[in-house]
Amino acid sequence: MISGFMIVKDVIKPGYPFVEAIASALPVCDEFLISDGYSTDGTYEAVNRIAESNNKVKVFQQEWPKEKRFTLLADVTNWVRAKCSGDYIFSIQANEVVHEDSVQFLKALPQMCPEAQTFSLPFFHLMKDFKFSEQYRLRFSKNLPSIVATGDAWSMGVSKKFVRSEVRKCLTHPKRLASYVGRGVQWTYANVCGNPLSRAIYLPKPIYRYWSLFPQDCIAKIRNHKELFDVDHLGQVINALESHMNDGDQTIFWDLAAQPLRKAPLGYKYPDGLVQVTFKNHPKIMQPLLSDSKAKKYYIREELFNQFKGL
């Protein structure tokens, strides 16, 4: 049994394709748990409608901490992660969409690698259809208490309690300590992803993580990042994007939007022939949104709610 889980809070406002994300992950899962942080923008009503259409979906509400801290998203994710009852858990976020070609492969992971405890999965990071990074994220694992969301919920990993326990064991087993240190250096500088307990898996198609899909949402999100992180140069990016917001062909807009993220530490400086994902390679559930050239903001497609009954 596989338990999927997700947190949401006012995700319509920034334009996250959360309805598509839930629909894409449901065929992988035997149950799907959603924690809503008392949304006020229609998100809670939408996930409740999904739960009414599919009994695999269970919706909870959780008050998010008011103080801002780096681990806030991990903390609220672990609240709902603890409610998972499956033998395996699958963490997916509100802007991440599973490609239909990868569903059966994900469902078969427990059978294919029964000894593995955790699985890192491939992700494309996109501004609409322009890539800015490719990463592996640990998002699928056995339902072990030692495996939790870490950092800002970017990935799962071992809990601090588990780390402390292993450190204490090392105090009386110096060889184990040397082994851990050696593997840590190896992981940092020459990671081959070959640990039998923690596997990096190549899916038929990666998971698609959409940073933004529509021009108005994109500019609003960049403006929020500029204010939140006090990044002055983003003002120039916003001005450039606004000058191309109403272009009939939005290629320049999305290429400009992706450029700052390509220059980030984990960004990819793609040559022209590799930067764009072709329309037919996106998940089918995303294609109607991607082909809507008139929309400036994310919107929920009513027809999707009928599809949940069969997932």
N, C-alpha and C positions, 0 to 999 in steps of 0.2 A: 504494500500500500504506500502511495506517495502523497505527501501533504504539501500543497503549495501554499505560499503566504505572501502577503503584500500589505504595505501601509499606504494610506492616502490621507491627505488633508488639503482641501481646496485646490485640487489638481486640475480642475477645469480652467481656472484663472490663468495659469501659466501655459496652458495648451498641451498638457500631457495626454497622449492617446490611451488613457487608462482602460477604457472599455475594450478597445482592440487588444490591449496587453492581457487583460483577464481572459478574453475569448481565446486568445492564442495559446495560453498556458493551460486552460481547463482540460483539453484532451490528454495532457500528460498526467494529470492528477486525479486521485480518488476523492480528495477533499481539497477545498481551496478556502483559506481563511483570510479575511480582510479586516484590518483594523483602521477605522476612520477616526481622525482626531477632531471630531465635532466640526465638520466642514460647514461652511455657510454659503458656498457658491453653487450648490446643486450636486456636489460629488456624493454626499451621503444618500440622497434620494436615488441617484443612479445606481449605486452599488446595491441598494436594497431592492430595486427592480430586478437586477441581475439575480440576486438570491431568490426572489420569488419565482424566477423562471428556471432555476437550476438548483436542485437540492444538494449538490456538492458544495455550493457556496455558502459560507457562514460569515455574517457581518457582526463585528463588535465595534463599540465606541470606547475610546480611551482619551483621557485628557492629557495633552502633551505638556511637558514641563515648560514653564514660562521663561526660565533662564536659558540663554543661548550658550550652548557648549558643543564642542566638536563631536562628542559621542551621542548627541541627542537622537539622531535618526537610528543609530544602532540600539539605543536604549528602548525606543518605542517599537522597533522591529523585534527585539528579543521578547517583548511582552506577548506579542501574538505568536512568535516562533515557539514559545513554551506551551502553547495550546495545541500544537500539532500532534496528532495521534498516530501518524503513519510510521512505517519502518524506515522510510526515507523522507527527506525534506527538500523542497525546491523553492529557493528565494527568487522572486521576480519583482522588479520595481515598476512604477506606474508609467514609465516611458519606454519600457523594454518589450519587444514583440518577438515571440518565438515563430520562426519560419515553419510552415506546415511540413516541409520536407524533413524536419528534424524531430518531429513529434514521436514517431515510432522508435527512433534511436534513443531518445531520452527515456522513454518508458522502459526500454530494454536494458538500461545501464545496470540495474541491480542484478540482472541475470547474467550479463556479459562479464562483469567484474565483481563477483560476490565478495572478494576479500578486501576490495578497496573501501575506504571509509569516506573519502571526500573526492569530489570531482570539480575541476576547474573547466569552465566552458568558454568558448570563443565569442567575442562581442565585436560588432562593428559600431563605432560611434559616429553619428551622422548629424549634419545640418541639412534637414530634408533628405536629399540624395547625395550630398557631398560628404565624403568621409574625412574625418580629422584624426582618427586613432583606431587601433585594433588592439584588444587586450584579452587576456584570460582572467576570468573572475571565478572564485570558488563560490558556487551557488547551489550545488547539489551534493547531498551527503546522507550518510546514515543518520538516523535520529538519535544522536549521542548527546548527552548533557554537556559534554566538553566542547561541542561545536556550536558557536553562536555568531551573530552579526558583530563585526568589529569596526573600529574607527568611526567613519561616518556612514556605515552600512554599505560601503562600496563593495564589500566582500564578506564572506564568512571566514572564520578562523577558530583557533582554540581559545578558550576562555582564560582569563587571568588566573582563575582558580586552578585550572589544569596546569598552566605554566608554573605556578608556584609549587604545585605538587611534584612536577618533574624536576624542578630545581632542587627541592629537598632530597629527592632520591639520588640526585647526582652528588650530593655532599658525601655520601658513603660509597659511591661507585665512580671513582675518577675516570675510568675508561668510558663510561656513559657520557660524562661531561665532555671529554675530548671528542667523542663521536658527534655530540650535538653541536659543538663549536665548529668542528670540521665541516659538517653538513650545512651549517649556517653560512660559512664562508663560500662553500660551493653554491648554495642557493643564490647568494647575492651576486656572485661574479660569473657563474657558469651553470645556470640552472638548466638541467636537461629534462625536467618534468617526468622523471622516470621512477619516482617513488611508488612502490606497489600499493602502499596505503593511501596515497594521495595522487590521483591521476589527472593529467591534463588530457581532455578528450576533444578530438576533432569531430565536430558535428557535420552532417551533410551540408547545412547552411548555418552561419553564425546566428546568434541572437542580435537583433537590430535594436540599438539604443538611440532613440531620436531626441537629440538635444532640443530641437525645435522643428516645427513643420510649416508654420505660417508666419508671414512677415511681421504682422502686428505683435504676435506673441513673442517672436524672436527679439525685437527691439525692446519690448517691455522687460524681458528676462535679462538682456545685457545691461539695461539701465539699472535694474535691481542689483546686479553683480557690481556695477560701478560704485553704487552707493554703499553696498554692504561691505565690500572689500577695499574701498577707497582707491580704485584703479583709474587714474586720470586719463590714460591713453584710450580707454574705452569710449570716452567722449567723442574722439575722432572717428572711431568705428561707427558709433551711433549716427553721426552726421553723414557719413558715407552711405550707410544703409538707408537712411531716410531719403536720400537723393535718388535711390533706385527702388524704393518700396513699391511704386506703381508701374514699374516697367512691365511691358507685355511679356517679355522673356526675362524670367527671374534668375537666370544663370549667374549674372554678375552679383546680384544680391546675396545668393547663398554661398558663392565662392568667397566673397568678402567676409561674410559672417563666420565662415569656418577658419579663416586665416589665423586669427589670434590663438585659437585652440590647437592648430597645427604647430605653432611655435612653443607651446607649453612643453614641460619636461617629458610627458608621455605622448606627445603629438607625433604624427608622421608627416614628413614633408614630401607628399606624393608628387610624382611627375604627372603631367596633364592626363596621360592615358589611363591612370590608375585611380584617380581621385573620385570619380563619380560612379555610383551604383546604378545600373540600368533599371528602367522601370519594371521590366519583367522579372528581375531578380529580387525585388522587394517581396515581403510576405503578401499573399493575395488579399488578406484582410485590410492591408494598408493602401492598396492601390487606388481605391475610390477617393481617399483623402489626398493622395499624392497627385492625382490627375485633376483635382478641383482648382483650376487656376484663378477662379474668382474669389475664393474665400481668403480672408485676411486673418481669421482666428479659428482655433479648433472648435469643432461642434460635434455633438453626439448624433450619430446617425440612428434614427428610430428603428430602421430595419434590423439593426444588430440585436435588439432585445429578443426578437423572435428566434434568432439563431441559437441563443443560449439554451433553448429547450433540448436541443439535440447534441450538446457537447458533453 
